[in-house]
Amino acid sequence: MITPISYASGLTYQNLIKPILFKIDPELVHVHMVRVGQLCGQINIAKQLLQTTYAYKDPMLTQKIAGITFANPIGLAAGFDYEARLTQVLASIGFGFGTVGTITNVAYQGNSRPMLGRLPKSLSLMVNKGFKNEGAKTVVQKLSHLHFPYPVGISVGRTNSLQLKTQKQSITDITSAFRLFEQSNIKHAYYELNISCPNLLGHITFYPPKNLRKLLTEIKKLQLTKPVFIKMPIEKTNKEFESMLDVVTHFPIAGVIIGNLQKNHQDPALDPVEVKKFDRGHFSGKPCWNRSNELITLTHKHYGKKLMIIGCGGVFSAEDAYIKIKLGASLVQLITGMIFEGPQVIGQINQGLVQLLKRDGLNHISEAVGVER
Ligand SMILES: Cc1cc2nc3c(=O)[nH]c(=O)nc-3n(C[C@H](O)[C@H](O)[C@H](O)COP(=O)(O)O)c2cc1C
């Protein structure tokens, strides 16, 4: 049962707040929502109020994975907090973990507009930011003095610049960013290595296994002190995906996040009229759902003993999160579901997960991971 206050909050978001927000430029809304979130994170009473209204706790949801304790399996995916402003507030609305970034060695002002668009019928967002971020040094300054109320991850990717002409230059750029974070005092819990952003300039790619091997070889030399999860693409064939996983399993990588945005503008989950409005960018939300689930299934079946899986793409409800968990994901990330459903959805997903576990006679979330294989 959803608590009355959470239910009311959802109704208010759907009927009052969302209709207004969805009339305003999405980038403007994103920037201002993040600023409001940051402000709430600086005020203790606001955090307590949010905690009471939104967060849901249950020991059935707590897991220790890769040495990190996650109070619940629902995390904020990379891309929403690209300015590292929300680490103090997201636990209060119920998230179990959250990723900052993607952050690159050198700052990037973002691709040409539009960087963001809405596809309400497709339950999707068009994303064309191309790693808009302030660069690793600034993020180190912002986060070094903070204590985090939940596990925070830093997503690292290649600087979006045509000046990086070769694979070698790109690898040096990525390892430089990792070095800055390693040498900092940031108390982060994990890294994400984002090799799958579809919106970057130039033709550098880490997809062919030999390119991926070279990148991971150089990253291994850094002897990173935090676990690394690789953010995977979802547009590759099963064979291509497996050959990437073959490489990944030869390196000290804790797991894979499956996965990134939908590149295919013809995906059947995209409303054909809506999608025609965008001649650029790639898509989040429901168009990611099917392929992400197929690849979670494949990964759990063949690599489940070696790689932990974070499921991501199209999660809007507890039922959605539970499906990804039953297919093999130990943790789940989301962005679009929160934007379409409202911030109360995080607590509702956690509460719903506990109900679904009980319905199925399970005592702990870990018992559900991969049961559907
Ligand atoms: C506005 C926006 C920006 C994103 N930026 C990034 C990013 O910088 N790095 C990354 O790894 N993924 C990024 N993504 C992809 C998400 O992390 C996620 O993989 C994808 O949106 C599918 O999840 P969802 O359906 O819950 O949104 C972005 C997604 C959105 C909506």
The ligand as an SDF file (V2000), in Angstrom:
LIG
                    3D

 31 33  0  0  0  0  0  0  0  0999 V2000
   19.0200   13.9640  -19.6670 C   0  0  0  0  0  0  0  0  0  0  0  0
   19.8350   12.7130  -19.7570 C   0  0  0  0  0  0  0  0  0  0  0  0
   21.2290   12.7970  -19.7810 C   0  0  0  0  0  0  0  0  0  0  0  0
   21.9970   11.6430  -19.8350 C   0  0  0  0  0  0  0  0  0  0  0  0
   23.3630   11.7390  -19.7730 N   0  0  0  0  0  0  0  0  0  0  0  0
   24.0960   10.6210  -19.5600 C   0  0  0  0  0  0  0  0  0  0  0  0
   25.4700   10.7110  -19.2370 C   0  0  0  0  0  0  0  0  0  0  0  0
   26.0480   11.8000  -19.1530 O   0  0  0  0  0  0  0  0  0  0  0  0
   26.1460    9.5560  -19.0200 N   0  0  0  0  0  0  0  0  0  0  0  0
   25.5400    8.3230  -19.0760 C   0  0  0  0  0  0  0  0  0  0  0  0
   26.1970    7.3120  -18.8310 O   0  0  0  0  0  0  0  0  0  0  0  0
   24.2360    8.2160  -19.3960 N   0  0  0  0  0  0  0  0  0  0  0  0
   23.5050    9.3260  -19.6110 C   0  0  0  0  0  0  0  0  0  0  0  0
   22.1680    9.2260  -19.8690 N   0  0  0  0  0  0  0  0  0  0  0  0
   21.5500    7.8870  -20.0040 C   0  0  0  0  0  0  0  0  0  0  0  0
   20.9370    7.4350  -18.6810 C   0  0  0  0  0  0  0  0  0  0  0  0
   21.9270    7.3030  -17.6900 O   0  0  0  0  0  0  0  0  0  0  0  0
   20.2160    6.0920  -18.8480 C   0  0  0  0  0  0  0  0  0  0  0  0
   21.1430    5.1380  -19.2820 O   0  0  0  0  0  0  0  0  0  0  0  0
   19.0680    6.1710  -19.8570 C   0  0  0  0  0  0  0  0  0  0  0  0
   18.3950    7.4040  -19.7680 O   0  0  0  0  0  0  0  0  0  0  0  0
   18.0580    5.0620  -19.6340 C   0  0  0  0  0  0  0  0  0  0  0  0
   17.4850    5.1730  -18.3610 O   0  0  0  0  0  0  0  0  0  0  0  0
   16.0370    5.8510  -18.1170 P   0  0  0  0  0  0  0  0  0  0  0  0
   15.1110    5.2340  -19.1050 O   0  0  0  0  0  0  0  0  0  0  0  0
   15.6860    5.4950  -16.6970 O   0  0  0  0  0  0  0  0  0  0  0  0
   16.2090    7.3080  -18.2930 O   0  0  0  0  0  0  0  0  0  0  0  0
   21.3690   10.3740  -19.8730 C   0  0  0  0  0  0  0  0  0  0  0  0
   19.9760   10.2970  -19.8860 C   0  0  0  0  0  0  0  0  0  0  0  0
   19.2050   11.4400  -19.8020 C   0  0  0  0  0  0  0  0  0  0  0  0
   17.7030   11.3080  -19.7860 C   0  0  0  0  0  0  0  0  0  0  0  0
  1  2  1  0
  2  3  1  0
  2 30  2  0
  3  4  2  0
  4  5  1  0
  4 28  1  0
  5  6  2  0
  6  7  1  0
  6 13  1  0
  7  8  2  0
  7  9  1  0
  9 10  1  0
 10 11  2  0
 10 12  1  0
 12 13  2  0
 13 14  1  0
 14 15  1  0
 14 28  1  0
 15 16  1  0
 16 17  1  0
 16 18  1  0
 18 19  1  0
 18 20  1  0
 20 21  1  0
 20 22  1  0
 22 23  1  0
 23 24  1  0
 24 25  2  0
 24 26  1  0
 24 27  1  0
 28 29  2  0
 29 30  1  0
 30 31  1  0
M  END
$$$$
